[in-house]
Amino acid sequence: MKEVERDWEMEEEEWEEPELEEEERELVTDADVLAAEALTNRRLLTLLLMLASGPKYASSIAEVIPHSTAHRLLRKLEELGVVASYKGVDGRRRYYKLTERGEAVLNNVTRVLRNYVAKLFRKYGKRVSSGYILEPGLLKKAVEEQLGVPLSLIVGFLGLSVYKYYGEEVYLLEER
């Protein structure tokens, strides 16, 4: 077979990234899209859940997420308007908090997480008068394996409570 020369190929230096129009940029950074990305990226999800409880400084986030990854994610989220940063009183620590856009992303993530956890409780848990209970080991396995985030973030974030059931500790998901 004869090799045909293609004149449409560009040299690497010739390629320029296309500029996005303002409307296109909004589509790329939409809260639904970012929430979907957070649900598939365990470090991003962990970061959002940590910031849900209030401002955090980068070093405290780096205790859970690798330092370089935490800083890279925080910078990117700040560019997208999901988080804002400010310096603390001492001027050395930089704190990060969710913006309105970040809260919108978190609300979308929360809705999906609540549905996921509710399905777990209904499928594997036991019905009690105030809701469903589930043994901690099952919940931990499901959350940490499927979502890749520490169970402690999900429990506090979704308002699950520890309940004594015949002397054993279980998690309670109250019916709303």
Residue pairs with C-beta under 8 A, 6 or more apart in sequence:
20 28
27 33
29 80
29 81
29 101
31 101
31 104
31 105
31 107
31 108
32 108
34 80
34 82
34 105
34 108
35 105
35 106
35 108
35 109
35 112
37 44
38 44
38 45
38 48
38 105
38 109
39 45
39 109
39 112
39 147
42 147
42 148
42 149
43 65
43 66
43 69
43 70
43 73
44 73
45 109
45 147
45 148
45 149
46 64
46 65
46 148
46 149
46 150
46 153
47 61
47 65
47 70
47 73
47 74
47 77
48 98
48 102
48 105
48 106
48 109
49 109
49 149
49 153
49 154
49 157
50 56
50 60
50 61
50 64
50 153
51 83
51 96
51 97
51 98
51 102
51 106
52 98
52 106
52 157
53 156
53 157
54 97
55 95
55 96
55 97
56 95
56 96
56 97
57 88
57 93
57 94
57 95
57 96
58 70
58 71
58 74
58 93
58 94
58 96
59 93
61 70
61 74
61 96
62 70
62 71
64 150
65 73
74 83
74 85
74 96
77 83
77 102
78 84
78 85
78 96
80 101
81 99
81 101
81 102
82 98
82 99
82 101
82 102
82 105
83 96
83 97
83 98
83 99
83 102
84 96
84 97
84 99
85 94
85 95
85 96
85 97
86 94
86 95
86 97
87 93
87 94
87 95
88 94
88 95
98 105
98 106
110 157
110 158
113 147
113 154
113 157
113 158
114 158
116 146
116 147
117 139
117 143
117 154
117 158
117 160
117 173
118 173
120 134
120 138
120 139
120 142
121 131
121 132
121 133
121 134
121 171
121 173
122 132
124 134
124 138
124 142
125 132
125 133
125 134
125 173
126 132
126 133
126 134
128 165
128 172
130 172
130 174
130 175
131 172
131 173
131 174
131 175
132 172
132 173
132 175
133 163
133 165
133 170
133 171
133 172
133 173
134 170
134 171
134 173
135 168
135 170
135 171
136 151
136 169
136 170
136 171
139 151
139 171
140 151
143 149
143 151
143 154
144 150
144 151
147 154
154 160
155 171
159 174
160 171
160 172
160 173
161 171
161 172
161 174
162 169
162 170
162 171
162 172
163 169
163 170
163 171
163 172
164 170
